Amino acid sequence: MNRFVVVPLGMAGLLLAATLFAGNEPTKIKKATGLHPPVVVELFTSEGCSSCPPADALLQKFDGQPFPGAQIIVLSEHVDYWNHIGWKDPFSAPLYSERQSAYGHRLRLDSVYTPQMIVDGTDEFVGSNSTEAESALDKATAATKVAVAISRVTRESNQLKAHVETGELPPGVGRADVILVIALQHAESQVAAGENSGHRLTHVAVVRSLAKVGSLEARQLFSRDVAAKLEPGTDSFALRVIAFIQEPGPGKILGAASVDSAK
């Protein structure tokens, strides 16, 4: 039987700072097009949690795009509240614990736990439960999405720059946040202590920066150059750049896009 750690819900912290540059004139993106609507799947996980590797494996399966009717954008967010039991997860940060806690408040949960998967900011469940995951993915795929596009991805010194533009918010939504994420394509660890001691763990789309870079108001478009700081020694060719629109809270994710930084 899986064993989870539950954590009392705390106040959500500030997002990591990102540099916001003067933007170009908005383009005429009005709505999402295409046959593969994007669905954002966030996994809150930890290398210190023995129940997490099966959820990590499920996230990697989803990253392989097994559903022809959707583009699944996965995010692996490593929380830090397991770090006290013998192994400090090298990919963990308080930011991801705070984001998970904020979701817990928004979704009115008594506590948060690992592994926890959240689909499009609205449906949460145990991250290794493939049945619930597929049900949430079916629901999210059927929803109307706001168009998001990422272009002109470049690196200058310790910053990754990109141009992000979006379509209009759906009726009834007055405001949303525009979020920029930088994630490692792939990561591995040889765990030397804690519950996963002796195991080599693999991860996909490991989030290293997650920041609000602007706001989208009703009946407006978003079109700006944005940038995020990179950690020293980061290989630009091993990164993903993700942008999504999310109702404040954090709430429902309304649209998203993902590109490899090497493209």
ChimeraX attribute file (.defattr): number of C-alpha atoms within 10 A of each C-alpha:
attribute: neighborCount
match mode: 1-to-1
recipient: residues
	/A:1	4
	/A:2	9
	/A:3	12
	/A:4	16
	/A:5	13
	/A:6	12
	/A:7	15
	/A:8	11
	/A:9	19
	/A:10	15
	/A:11	10
	/A:12	20
	/A:13	14
	/A:14	11
	/A:15	16
	/A:16	15
	/A:17	14
	/A:18	20
	/A:19	15
	/A:20	15
	/A:21	14
	/A:22	9
	/A:23	14
	/A:24	13
	/A:25	11
	/A:26	14
	/A:27	12
	/A:28	12
	/A:29	18
	/A:30	17
	/A:31	16
	/A:32	20
	/A:33	13
	/A:34	8
	/A:35	10
	/A:36	14
	/A:37	22
	/A:38	29
	/A:39	28
	/A:40	24
	/A:41	25
	/A:42	23
	/A:43	30
	/A:44	26
	/A:45	28
	/A:46	28
	/A:47	33
	/A:48	27
	/A:49	21
	/A:50	17
	/A:51	23
	/A:52	26
	/A:53	23
	/A:54	14
	/A:55	22
	/A:56	23
	/A:57	17
	/A:58	18
	/A:59	27
	/A:60	19
	/A:61	12
	/A:62	18
	/A:63	18
	/A:64	12
	/A:65	13
	/A:66	11
	/A:67	15
	/A:68	9
	/A:69	14
	/A:70	19
	/A:71	22
	/A:72	26
	/A:73	22
	/A:74	24
	/A:75	26
	/A:76	25
	/A:77	27
	/A:78	28
	/A:79	27
	/A:80	22
	/A:81	20
	/A:82	21
	/A:83	18
	/A:84	11
	/A:85	12
	/A:86	14
	/A:87	19
	/A:88	19
	/A:89	21
	/A:90	13
	/A:91	19
	/A:92	22
	/A:93	18
	/A:94	14
	/A:95	22
	/A:96	24
	/A:97	25
	/A:98	20
	/A:99	22
	/A:100	29
	/A:101	24
	/A:102	21
	/A:103	22
	/A:104	22
	/A:105	18
	/A:106	15
	/A:107	16
	/A:108	10
	/A:109	13
	/A:110	11
	/A:111	15
	/A:112	21
	/A:113	23
	/A:114	29
	/A:115	28
	/A:116	20
	/A:117	28
	/A:118	21
	/A:119	23
	/A:120	26
	/A:121	23
	/A:122	15
	/A:123	18
	/A:124	21
	/A:125	18
	/A:126	21
	/A:127	28
	/A:128	23
	/A:129	15
	/A:130	15
	/A:131	9
	/A:132	16
	/A:133	23
	/A:134	13
	/A:135	11
	/A:136	20
	/A:137	20
	/A:138	15
	/A:139	14
	/A:140	23
	/A:141	19
	/A:142	12
	/A:143	13
	/A:144	15
	/A:145	22
	/A:146	23
	/A:147	24
	/A:148	28
	/A:149	20
	/A:150	19
	/A:151	15
	/A:152	12
	/A:153	19
	/A:154	16
	/A:155	17
	/A:156	10
	/A:157	9
	/A:158	15
	/A:159	17
	/A:160	20
	/A:161	22
	/A:162	21
	/A:163	19
	/A:164	26
	/A:165	23
	/A:166	30
	/A:167	25
	/A:168	21
	/A:169	24
	/A:170	16
	/A:171	8
	/A:172	7
	/A:173	14
	/A:174	12
	/A:175	18
	/A:176	23
	/A:177	22
	/A:178	25
	/A:179	20
	/A:180	25
	/A:181	23
	/A:182	26
	/A:183	24
	/A:184	24
	/A:185	17
	/A:186	14
	/A:187	14
	/A:188	12
	/A:189	14
	/A:190	13
	/A:191	18
	/A:192	14
	/A:193	15
	/A:194	18
	/A:195	17
	/A:196	21
	/A:197	15
	/A:198	11
	/A:199	14
	/A:200	13
	/A:201	16
	/A:202	15
	/A:203	19
	/A:204	20
	/A:205	25
	/A:206	23
	/A:207	25
	/A:208	22
	/A:209	23
	/A:210	22
	/A:211	21
	/A:212	21
	/A:213	24
	/A:214	18
	/A:215	17
	/A:216	22
	/A:217	15
	/A:218	14
	/A:219	14
	/A:220	15
	/A:221	20
	/A:222	21
	/A:223	24
	/A:224	20
	/A:225	20
	/A:226	21
	/A:227	26
	/A:228	24
	/A:229	19
	/A:230	18
	/A:231	11
	/A:232	8
	/A:233	7
	/A:234	11
	/A:235	12
	/A:236	17
	/A:237	12
	/A:238	15
	/A:239	22
	/A:240	21
	/A:241	26
	/A:242	27
	/A:243	27
	/A:244	26
	/A:245	29
	/A:246	23
	/A:247	18
	/A:248	14
	/A:249	16
	/A:250	21
	/A:251	18
	/A:252	16
	/A:253	24
	/A:254	26
	/A:255	27
	/A:256	29
	/A:257	23
	/A:258	22
	/A:259	16
	/A:260	17
	/A:261	24
	/A:262	14
	/A:263	10
